[in-house]
Amino acid sequence: MPAFPRCLVASVGEIIPVLSFRFYHKVLSLHEDSATPVSNPLLAFTLIKRLQSDWRNVVHSLEASENTRALKDGFEKVEQDLPAFEDLEGAARALMRLQDVYVLSVKGLARGVFQRVTGSAVTDLYSPSRLFSLTADDCFQVGKVAYDMGDYYHAIPWLEEAVSLFRGSYGEWKTEDEASLEDALDHLAFAYFQAGNVSFALSLSREFLLYSPDNKRMARNVLKYEKLLAESANQAVAEAVIQRPNVPHLQTRATYEGLCQTLGSQPTHYQIPSLHCSYETNSSPYLLLQPVRKEVIHLEPDVVLYHDFVSDLEAQKIRGLAEPWLQRSVVASGEKQLPVEYRISKRFHSHVLTHIQSMTCQRSGKKDDWDLWT
């Protein structure tokens, strides 16, 4: 975690007595476990959001500008080292991928729980050690990332949750928030219109005008939606079904997601003898005295688990070697190499990781360079 936020949390009460203590205590409580890695994806998203936008909004708010310059000076010194909007956008997309892979309920995610809802059945998939719910602004930011990509399949449920939470807290101004109920209604109305649900778009636009009656653009939208509905009044209109965006470059997506959704329910080795454990040397001299422990856990697709793959000391060494050389993973584009949305990892090439390579080279068929992906 960057030094600035940690120092700020420790001393903000003395530096800025009038600063929003609600936000201060919120951040302070989230930093109680700062010594441990962030394993909760919701907490990871909000951490990036807090460093990318929330602190900036607080620092540059009217509330803060009426106080000492020390807070702004401290923020400006470390601002370039804080996450960029690209990082926040990537974190939001990561939440949407989790939502897809495990068929997670957005309402559940907003409450801090990871649940799959199928009809009337609710399945708890993951129970974080500490319950952490998202704010209306958090949900809005996730929905807006999808909205800006034209992905209304993901935008609508997140924006709906943002609208619901903003309605429940209407009139409460939070210094760190970028969005409001009006923003959420505006985006959700247009998302529904783009998805073909004009009646929902009209209803949300009318609600928007209750809060901002002088907005001429929204008033024009209301007239347009009313005209469209009037023209289709005598026509049979099929209910719009929002399709999940097609991703042609992920040809095995359905197989991958189906495997993840089994939740460990594949047959045991008593039912399928091919699921077995073994000690392997891969004909490598590095593994003769300490063979690697291999467990076959799935056959189609082929999934193998290597136990005690690396020690804590080895993992620390790899991170130290890799960190200065990590680069965004790219694909070929003509004579150039360009990053693309569907490859968000970073990779590091090393010729020195012989111990790990000896475990994997036989299965991968690669004996030259070894890639570390993060």
C-alpha positions as CSV (number, residue, x, y, z in Angstrom):
1,M,0.0,0.0,0.0
2,P,1.4,3.5,-0.9
3,A,2.9,5.4,2.0
4,F,0.7,8.4,1.6
5,P,-2.7,6.8,2.4
6,R,-1.3,5.0,5.4
7,C,0.3,8.1,6.8
8,L,-2.8,10.1,6.0
9,V,-5.1,7.6,7.8
10,A,-2.8,7.8,10.9
11,S,-2.7,11.6,11.1
12,V,-5.7,13.0,9.2
13,G,-7.5,13.7,12.5
14,E,-4.8,16.1,13.5
15,I,-4.1,17.6,10.1
16,I,-7.7,18.3,8.9
17,P,-10.1,18.5,11.9
18,V,-13.0,19.4,9.7
19,L,-12.4,16.7,7.1
20,S,-15.2,14.1,6.7
21,F,-14.6,11.9,9.7
22,R,-17.1,9.4,8.3
23,F,-14.7,8.7,5.4
24,Y,-11.7,8.8,7.8
25,H,-13.2,6.1,10.1
26,K,-14.3,4.1,7.1
27,V,-10.7,4.0,5.7
28,L,-9.3,3.4,9.1
29,S,-11.4,0.3,9.7
30,L,-10.4,-1.0,6.2
31,H,-6.7,-0.7,7.1
32,E,-7.0,-2.8,10.2
33,D,-5.8,-5.9,8.2
34,S,-3.4,-4.0,6.0
35,A,-0.6,-6.4,6.8
36,T,-2.4,-9.3,5.1
37,P,-2.9,-9.6,1.3
38,V,-6.3,-8.5,-0.1
39,S,-8.0,-11.8,-0.9
40,N,-11.6,-10.5,-1.2
41,P,-12.1,-9.2,-4.8
42,L,-14.6,-6.7,-3.6
43,L,-12.2,-5.2,-1.1
44,A,-9.5,-5.2,-3.8
45,F,-11.7,-3.2,-6.2
46,T,-12.7,-0.7,-3.6
47,L,-9.0,-0.3,-2.5
48,I,-8.1,0.6,-6.1
49,K,-11.1,2.9,-6.4
50,R,-10.2,4.6,-3.1
51,L,-6.7,5.3,-4.2
52,Q,-7.6,6.3,-7.7
53,S,-10.6,8.5,-7.1
54,D,-12.1,8.6,-3.6
55,W,-9.0,10.3,-2.0
56,R,-8.7,12.7,-4.9
57,N,-12.4,13.7,-4.5
58,V,-11.9,14.3,-0.7
59,V,-8.7,16.2,-1.2
60,H,-10.1,18.5,-3.8
61,S,-13.5,18.9,-2.3
62,L,-14.7,22.3,-1.0
63,E,-14.7,20.7,2.5
64,A,-11.0,20.0,2.3
65,S,-10.0,23.2,0.5
66,E,-11.2,25.3,3.5
67,N,-8.5,23.8,5.6
68,T,-4.8,23.5,5.6
69,R,-2.8,23.0,2.4
70,A,-0.9,20.1,3.9
71,L,-3.3,17.4,2.8
72,K,-3.3,18.5,-0.9
73,D,0.5,18.9,-0.8
74,G,0.9,15.3,0.5
75,F,-1.5,14.0,-2.1
76,E,0.2,15.7,-5.0
77,K,3.5,14.3,-4.0
78,V,2.3,10.7,-4.4
79,E,-0.5,11.1,-6.9
80,Q,1.7,9.8,-9.8
81,D,2.3,6.6,-7.9
82,L,-1.3,5.9,-7.2
83,P,-3.5,3.6,-9.4
84,A,-4.6,5.2,-12.7
85,F,-8.1,5.0,-14.2
86,E,-7.0,2.1,-16.3
87,D,-6.3,0.1,-13.1
88,L,-9.8,0.9,-11.8
89,E,-11.3,0.0,-15.1
90,G,-9.5,-3.3,-15.1
91,A,-10.6,-4.0,-11.5
92,A,-14.2,-3.4,-12.5
93,R,-13.9,-5.7,-15.5
94,A,-12.4,-8.4,-13.2
95,L,-15.5,-8.2,-11.0
96,M,-17.7,-8.7,-14.1
97,R,-15.6,-11.7,-15.2
98,L,-16.2,-13.2,-11.7
99,Q,-19.8,-12.5,-12.1
100,D,-19.9,-14.4,-15.4
101,V,-17.7,-17.3,-14.5
102,Y,-19.5,-18.2,-11.3
103,V,-23.0,-16.8,-12.3
104,L,-22.9,-14.5,-9.3
105,S,-25.8,-12.3,-8.1
106,V,-25.0,-8.6,-8.4
107,K,-27.3,-7.9,-5.5
108,G,-25.4,-10.4,-3.4
109,L,-22.0,-8.8,-4.5
110,A,-23.3,-5.4,-3.4
111,R,-24.0,-6.9,0.0
112,G,-20.5,-8.4,0.1
113,V,-21.6,-12.0,-0.4
114,F,-20.8,-14.4,-3.3
115,Q,-24.0,-16.2,-4.2
116,R,-25.4,-17.9,-7.2
117,V,-29.2,-17.5,-7.5
118,T,-30.9,-20.1,-9.7
119,G,-34.6,-19.7,-9.6
120,S,-35.5,-19.9,-5.9
121,A,-32.3,-21.7,-5.0
122,V,-29.5,-19.6,-3.5
123,T,-26.0,-21.1,-3.2
124,D,-23.2,-19.6,-1.2
125,L,-20.0,-19.9,-3.2
126,Y,-17.5,-18.0,-1.0
127,S,-17.7,-16.7,2.5
128,P,-15.1,-13.9,3.2
129,S,-13.7,-13.7,6.7
130,R,-15.0,-10.2,6.9
131,L,-18.2,-9.0,5.3
132,F,-17.7,-5.9,3.2
133,S,-20.5,-4.3,1.2
134,L,-20.2,-1.9,-1.8
135,T,-21.6,1.6,-1.8
136,A,-23.9,3.1,-4.4
137,D,-20.9,4.9,-6.0
138,D,-18.9,1.6,-6.1
139,C,-21.8,-0.1,-8.0
140,F,-22.1,2.9,-10.3
141,Q,-18.5,2.8,-11.2
142,V,-18.6,-0.9,-12.2
143,G,-21.8,-0.3,-14.2
144,K,-20.3,2.8,-15.9
145,V,-17.2,0.8,-17.1
146,A,-19.6,-1.7,-18.8
147,Y,-21.8,1.2,-20.0
148,D,-18.8,3.0,-21.6
149,M,-18.0,-0.2,-23.5
150,G,-21.5,-0.6,-24.8
151,D,-21.9,-3.7,-22.6
152,Y,-25.5,-3.2,-21.4
153,Y,-25.7,-6.9,-20.3
154,H,-23.4,-6.1,-17.4
155,A,-24.2,-2.4,-17.1
156,I,-27.9,-2.7,-16.3
157,P,-27.7,-4.9,-13.1
158,W,-24.9,-2.9,-11.6
159,L,-26.6,0.4,-12.4
160,E,-29.9,-0.9,-11.0
161,E,-28.1,-1.7,-7.8
162,A,-26.5,1.7,-7.8
163,V,-30.0,3.4,-8.3
164,S,-31.5,1.3,-5.5
165,L,-28.7,2.2,-3.0
166,F,-28.7,5.9,-4.0
167,R,-32.5,6.0,-3.4
168,G,-32.0,4.6,0.0
169,S,-29.4,7.3,0.9
170,Y,-30.8,10.2,-1.0
171,G,-29.9,13.5,0.5
172,E,-26.7,12.2,2.2
173,W,-23.7,13.8,0.6
174,K,-20.5,11.7,0.7
175,T,-17.3,13.7,-0.1
176,E,-15.6,10.8,-1.9
177,D,-18.4,10.0,-4.3
178,E,-18.3,11.0,-7.9
179,A,-21.8,10.0,-8.8
180,S,-25.3,10.7,-7.6
181,L,-28.8,9.3,-8.0
182,E,-29.4,11.5,-11.0
183,D,-26.2,10.1,-12.7
184,A,-27.3,6.5,-12.0
185,L,-30.8,7.1,-13.3
186,D,-29.5,8.9,-16.4
187,H,-27.1,6.0,-17.3
188,L,-29.6,3.3,-16.5
189,A,-32.4,4.9,-18.5
190,F,-30.2,5.1,-21.6
191,A,-28.8,1.6,-21.1
192,Y,-32.4,0.2,-21.1
193,F,-33.2,2.2,-24.2
194,Q,-30.1,0.8,-26.0
195,A,-31.2,-2.7,-24.8
196,G,-34.6,-2.1,-26.4
197,N,-36.7,-1.6,-23.2
198,V,-38.2,1.8,-24.0
199,S,-40.9,1.6,-21.2
200,F,-38.2,1.2,-18.5
201,A,-36.2,4.0,-20.1
202,L,-39.2,6.3,-19.9
203,S,-40.0,5.4,-16.3
204,L,-36.5,6.1,-15.2
205,S,-36.2,9.3,-17.2
206,R,-39.4,10.6,-15.6
207,E,-38.0,9.8,-12.2
208,F,-34.9,11.7,-13.1
209,L,-37.0,14.8,-13.9
210,L,-38.5,14.6,-10.4
211,Y,-35.0,15.4,-9.0
212,S,-33.8,17.7,-11.8
213,P,-36.9,19.2,-13.5
214,D,-34.9,21.8,-15.5
215,N,-32.8,19.2,-17.4
216,K,-33.8,19.9,-21.0
217,R,-31.9,16.9,-22.5
218,M,-33.8,14.5,-20.2
219,A,-37.1,16.2,-21.0
220,R,-36.4,15.6,-24.8
221,N,-35.6,12.0,-24.0
222,V,-39.0,11.6,-22.3
223,L,-40.8,13.0,-25.3
224,K,-38.9,10.7,-27.6
225,Y,-39.6,7.6,-25.5
226,E,-43.3,8.5,-25.3
227,K,-43.5,8.9,-29.1
228,L,-41.8,5.6,-29.6
229,L,-44.2,3.8,-27.3
230,A,-47.2,5.5,-28.9
231,E,-46.1,4.4,-32.4
232,S,-45.7,0.8,-31.2
233,A,-48.9,0.7,-29.2
234,N,-50.7,-1.3,-31.8
235,Q,-47.8,-3.5,-32.6
236,A,-46.8,-6.7,-30.9
237,V,-43.6,-5.9,-29.1
238,A,-41.4,-8.8,-27.9
239,E,-39.7,-8.3,-24.6
240,A,-36.1,-7.3,-25.1
241,V,-33.6,-10.0,-24.1
242,I,-30.2,-8.7,-23.3
243,Q,-27.5,-11.0,-24.6
244,R,-24.1,-11.4,-23.0
245,P,-21.5,-9.9,-25.3
246,N,-19.9,-12.4,-27.6
247,V,-16.2,-13.0,-27.2
248,P,-14.9,-14.8,-30.3
249,H,-11.3,-15.1,-29.1
250,L,-12.3,-17.2,-26.1
251,Q,-13.4,-20.4,-27.9
252,T,-13.2,-22.5,-24.7
253,R,-15.1,-20.1,-22.5
254,A,-18.1,-22.4,-22.0
255,T,-15.9,-25.3,-21.0
256,Y,-13.8,-23.2,-18.7
257,E,-16.8,-21.7,-16.9
258,G,-18.5,-25.0,-16.7
259,L,-15.4,-26.4,-15.0
260,C,-15.3,-23.5,-12.5
261,Q,-19.0,-23.9,-11.7
262,T,-18.6,-27.6,-10.7
263,L,-17.3,-26.2,-7.4
264,G,-15.2,-29.3,-6.8
265,S,-18.1,-31.7,-7.6
266,Q,-16.1,-33.8,-10.0
267,P,-16.0,-37.6,-9.3
268,T,-13.5,-39.0,-6.8
269,H,-10.8,-41.4,-7.8
270,Y,-13.0,-44.2,-6.4
271,Q,-15.4,-43.6,-9.2
272,I,-12.8,-42.9,-11.9
273,P,-9.5,-44.7,-11.3
274,S,-7.8,-42.3,-13.8
275,L,-8.0,-39.6,-11.1
276,H,-4.9,-40.5,-9.2
277,C,-1.9,-39.1,-7.3
278,S,1.8,-39.8,-8.1
279,Y,5.4,-38.7,-7.5
280,E,7.0,-37.4,-10.6
281,T,10.6,-36.6,-11.6
282,N,9.9,-35.7,-15.2
283,S,13.3,-37.3,-15.9
284,S,14.9,-34.2,-14.3
285,P,18.0,-34.5,-12.1
286,Y,16.6,-31.7,-10.0
287,L,13.7,-33.9,-8.9
288,L,15.4,-37.2,-8.2
289,L,15.8,-36.6,-4.5
290,Q,12.6,-34.7,-4.0
291,P,9.9,-35.8,-6.6
292,V,7.0,-33.4,-7.2
293,R,3.6,-34.5,-5.9
294,K,1.1,-34.6,-8.8
295,E,-2.6,-35.0,-8.5
296,V,-4.9,-35.5,-11.5
297,I,-8.1,-33.8,-10.5
298,H,-10.0,-33.6,-13.9
299,L,-9.8,-35.4,-17.2
300,E,-11.7,-33.3,-19.7
301,P,-10.3,-30.8,-19.8
302,D,-7.0,-32.1,-18.4
303,V,-6.3,-30.5,-15.0
304,V,-3.4,-31.4,-12.8
305,L,-2.6,-30.0,-9.4
306,Y,1.1,-29.9,-8.2
307,H,1.3,-29.9,-4.5
308,D,4.0,-27.8,-2.7
309,F,4.8,-26.3,-6.1
310,V,7.2,-23.7,-4.7
311,S,8.2,-22.8,-1.2
312,D,7.5,-19.4,0.4
313,L,11.2,-18.5,0.0
314,E,11.1,-19.4,-3.7
315,A,7.9,-17.5,-4.2
316,Q,9.5,-14.4,-2.6
317,K,12.6,-14.8,-4.8
318,I,10.5,-15.0,-8.0
319,R,8.5,-11.9,-7.0
320,G,11.7,-10.0,-6.4
321,L,13.1,-11.1,-9.8
322,A,10.0,-10.4,-11.7
323,E,8.7,-7.1,-10.4
324,P,11.2,-4.8,-12.2
325,W,10.6,-6.6,-15.5
326,L,6.8,-7.0,-15.6
327,Q,5.2,-5.8,-18.8
328,R,1.7,-5.8,-20.1
329,S,0.9,-8.9,-22.1
330,V,0.5,-8.1,-25.8
331,V,-0.6,-9.7,-29.1
332,A,0.8,-9.3,-32.6
333,S,-0.9,-6.6,-34.7
334,G,0.9,-6.4,-38.1
335,E,4.4,-5.4,-37.4
336,K,3.6,-4.1,-33.9
337,Q,2.6,-5.6,-30.6
338,L,-0.4,-4.1,-28.9
339,P,-2.2,-4.7,-25.6
340,V,-5.8,-5.8,-25.9
341,E,-8.7,-5.9,-23.5
342,Y,-8.9,-9.6,-23.1
343,R,-5.3,-10.0,-22.1
344,I,-4.9,-8.1,-18.8
345,S,-2.0,-10.1,-17.3
346,K,1.6,-9.1,-17.1
347,R,4.4,-11.5,-18.0
348,F,8.1,-11.9,-17.1
349,H,10.7,-14.1,-18.9
350,S,13.4,-15.8,-16.9
351,H,16.1,-18.4,-17.6
352,V,16.9,-18.9,-14.0
353,L,13.7,-20.7,-12.7
354,T,15.1,-24.1,-13.4
355,H,13.5,-25.8,-10.4
356,I,10.0,-24.8,-11.4
357,Q,10.7,-25.5,-15.0
358,S,11.8,-29.0,-14.3
359,M,8.4,-29.7,-12.8
360,T,6.4,-28.4,-15.8
361,C,8.5,-28.7,-18.9
362,Q,7.5,-32.3,-19.6
363,R,3.8,-31.5,-19.6
364,S,4.1,-28.2,-21.5
365,G,6.8,-29.5,-24.0
366,K,8.7,-26.2,-23.5
367,K,12.3,-26.4,-22.3
368,D,13.6,-23.0,-23.2
369,D,12.2,-19.8,-21.6
370,W,9.7,-19.9,-18.7
371,D,7.0,-17.3,-18.4
372,L,5.7,-15.9,-15.1
373,W,2.2,-14.5,-15.4
374,T,0.4,-12.2,-12.9
